[in-house]
Every structure is written in C-alpha cells, then in structure tokens.
Amino acid sequence: MIRKSITMAEQFSNFHTHTILCDGKDEPEALVQEALRLGCPALGFSGHSYAPYDRAYCMSPEETEEYKAVIHRLRVKYAGRIRIYLGVEQDFYSPSSTAGYDYVIGSVHYLYKDGVYLPVDASRDGQEQAVRQHYGGDWYALAKDYFETVSRVYEQTHCQVVGHFDLLTKFNEGDALFSTAHPRYRRAALRALDALAAAPVVFEINTGAMARGYRTEPYPAQWIVAELRHRGIKRILSSDCHDKSNLLYGFADYKSWIE
C-alpha cells in the first residue's frame, strides 16, 4: 500500500473530507477551490469505503473508481497550487481494499452484534433501540463492545489516522444518555487507548459533530485528549467535512488540542 506522510506544515489543512460521491454535499473541485480560498497548503479527500450493509452513506465499487479518477485529475490540475491527497475513511467492517490510497482513516461506524450490523451514529433513536434490543438497556455494555472494536481498528484497517475515537457519544451531549464519567465507560475507553498507543497512528481532533450541531466539543472528549498527551500520541485537526462551508470548522479554537 502506498502511503504519504502528513507533514507538520500541513496539519492545519483538512484530511477528513467527503464529497457527493459518498455522503458529502459538494463536488470535489468545489472543495479544492474552497481550500485554496482559505489558504490551505493541502487538502485530503477521504471518501467512505464501500459498506454493503449500509449503502446510504458510502461509495459503491463503481463510485470508488470514479472517486479515485477524479481526485487524480484534480491533483494534476492544481499541481503547484495545493497538495491534494487521495485518502479513504475505511469502516472497520468494510470489505474494500485500501491499496493505492495515500492514507487511511480507520473508523468504527457499526458494531456487529447478534448477527446484525448496528449503526453507531445514524440517529439517537437507532442508538437507543440498539441498546434496548441487543444490550438489555445497558449503555456501558455497548460502550465496551464499541471500544473493543475501536481497539482493533489499526489491526483491521492498517490506518494512519484513528477516526472520531468516541463516536458513540454523538447524541450524548451533556451525558443525556449515559455518563462518560462512569468507571465502566472510562475503563473501556482507556483500554482502547492503551491498545492503540503502540500503533503508528495519529488521532484526529474531529469537529464534525460540532459543525452539524450535535456536540459542543470535538471528538474525542477533552479528558481523552489529556490521556493522549500523557501517552505521547500525536493528534491532527479534522473537520470531517461534509459541506465546504465547514472545511476548517473550529480549527482556530482547537489548535491547542494538538499541541
């Protein structure tokens, strides 16, 4: 697999960017133009890998080939003006190859439980239903399964970036559904951090849920960022952009989280 390093000079550019070829709102070139307008030295695209268990948000195999071709054309067209990277956000259970990408974001959007794929972040109602039907109403049992899956995301996807580490909190603003201070929750999260600490990965500080009005702070939570610092795990800013108007959302406010 071909990989290119994200340099320190480029860390204020965005490397988690979605287009109309998956669940984003904008054409790839419109995002390049927005990045140029903002003065970004680089832009990384990261379309959702094919997931046959949920076609609503991911690229089909045919769209994946189109995506690669489009990004390659843009790289040639804008050479000398901005560095363009071809990445992929690889779901944990995706069967797609990551060969040929510049980098991989490894993410857990689903859990596999009782023979079905359970969406982690599709909706609050869906999350609550999953907890009732598959975990007996025990949110911390779900959290344990989620973080155990996240702990294996490098092993499964060979990613360079760990995507939205605590995504299961998307609908839990103000601990509305469960307590993120609960010992079972924190134990599960810390075990995942420890499992990933030796892997050659960086964690993203992801402002996407803030841009869409779900959270008031990035993924992962500030206490987790403190644990990342303590373990010497590097971090990059990411907007998880689905709309060009949010390409660098919150970067100025959360610069200190990667320092």
N, C-alpha and C positions, 0 to 999 in steps of 0.2 A: 504494500500500500504506500502510495506517495504521500508524504507529509511535508508541510512547510511550517516553520515556527512563527508564532505571533510575536513580533518584537515588542520590546518595551515602548518604543516610539509610536507603536500603533495601538496601544491598549485603550486609547480614548476613541477609537473608531468602534463601529459595532460589528460583531461577528455572529450575531444571532438574528438573522433577517429572513423573513418569509415573504413570498410573492404570491401572485394569483395562481401560480402553478400548484400551490397547496392551499393553505387557508389564509393567506395574506390578501390585502386589498389592492396592491399596486403591481404594475408591470416592473420587471427587474430594472429596466433602463430608467424608469422614473425614480427608483431608489438610488441608483448611481448618481443621477442628477441632483437629488436632494443631498447626498453625501458630499458632492462637490460644493454645493451651495453652503454647506455647513463647515467646509474646510477640512473634511476628514482626509487623512492621508491614505486610508484603506477602507475597504468595505468587504465583509464576509457574508456570503449567502449560505443559508442553512435550511434548505427545504426539508419538510418532514419525509422521512423514509417510508416506503410502502408498508402498510399495515393492513393485511387482508381482513382483519377483524373489525376495522372501522375505516371505511373509505371516505368518510366525511371530511377529514382534515389532512389526509396525506396525499402524496403523489402516487399515481398509478405507475406501473413499469414504463408505460409509454410516455407519461408526463416526466418521469425521471430522466429519460433520454433527451427529451426536449429541453428540460432544465439544464442539463449539462451542456448541451449545444449552445443555448442562449447565453449562459454565463461565459463560456469560452469566447463567443463572439464579442461580448462586451469587454472582456479582458483585452482583446486585440484593439477594439475601437478606442478604448480610453487609456491605452498604454501611455505612460509618461505623465498622465494627469492624476491617476489614482490607482492604487494597487487593489486588484479585485481577486478575491479568493473564492474557490468553489468548495463549500462545505456541505455537510448533511447533519440534520438532527436525527440521530438513529435511535428509534424506540427500542427498548430492551428486548421486546419480542419480535421485532421486525426480521423477516427472512432475507432482506436485501443485503447484497454485498456492499461494503464500504470502499472497495478498491477504486482508485482513481480520484479520490477526493483529497483536497489539501488538508482538511482537518475534519474531525468528527466531534459533535456534541452528543454525549450519551445521556439519554433521558428515560425516565420511567413514567409513562402516561397511563399504564394499565397494570393491574395485578391479575394473575391467573389463579382463580380460586374455584373449587368445586366444578371444574371443567368449563368455566366461562371466563371471558376477559371482562374485568371490572374497570371502568374508566375512573381514573383518579381525580380528574379536574374538569369533567364535562359540564357538570351542574351540581348545585348544592343538593337538589332533590335526589339526583342519581347517587351522590355520595352517601346520603342518609339512607337510601334504600339498600345500597350495598352493605352498609354496616348492619342494618336490621336483618337482612336475608342471609348474609354469609358470615357474620361475626357475632351474632346474638346480641347486637346493640353495643358491643364493646369496641369503642374507638381506639383503644390502646392495642387491641389485638390487630386491628387494621394497620395501625402505625408500625407495629412490629413487622408485619408482612411487607409493608411498603419499604421500610428502611433496610430490611434484609435483602430485598430485591435491589435497592439502590447500592448496597454494599458490593454487589457483584457487577455493577454497570461497566466498569473498566474491563473486567474479565470477559464480559459478554460482547461489548461493542468495540473494544480497543480505542476508546475515545481519548482525545486530548483535553476535552472540557467536560466537566460534570454539570449537566443542566439542572436548573431550579431544584436544588437539593431537597428542599422541604415543600415540594409542590402540593402535597396533601393538605396544606394549610390555606390553600387559595380562598376557601369560603369560611375560614375560621378567624376572621378579623375580630379582635377583642376576645379571643377564646370563646366564641359563640357556640361552638360545637364540642370542644374538648379543651382541656388545659395543657398548654405547651410547657408548663412548669411541672407537670406530673412526673414522678420518678420513672414510670414505665415509658413515657414518651421520650424523656431525655436519655434514658438508658439505650433505647433503640436507636436514636439519632447518633449518639456518641459511638456506639458500636460500628455504625456505618462509616463515620468519620475515621475511626481507627483502621478499619479495613481498607479504606481508600488512601490513607496517609502515605503509604509506601509506593503507590502507583504514580506514574509520570503524568499527572493530570493537574489542571488548574480548575478552580471552582468559579462559576460565574456569579457575580452580584447582579441579579436579574430584576429589572424594574418593570417588567411587562405587566404584572398584575396591578401595579400602581397606575400605569397608563390607562388601563381598562377599568379602573375604579373598584377593584376587589380588595386591594390592600393599601396600607398607608406606609409600608416599608418594603424593601426588596426581599426577594428570596436570596439566600437564606436569612433567617431572623438574626438580629444583632448578636444574641448570645452565641449563636453558631459561628458567626464571623469571628468572635473573640476566640473560640476554640480553634478555628482555622489558623488564626495568627499564632496561637500558642504552639500549634503543631508545625508551624513554618510552611503551611500550604498556601501557594500563591493563588491570587484572585484576579479576575478581569471584570470590567464593567460590561453589561449586556442589557439591551432594551427588549430582547425577544420581540423584535419589531414586526407588527402585522399591518402597520399603517405608517406611511412615510413621515407623517407629522410627528411621530413619536420615535424617530430614528435614534436620537440621543437622549431620550427621556430620562431626566433625573441624574444625568452623568455629573453635572456640576455639583449637585447636592451630595452625592455619594462617593465622590473621589476619595475621601478619607477611608472608605471601607476597603480599598485595595492597597492602602499604604501600610 
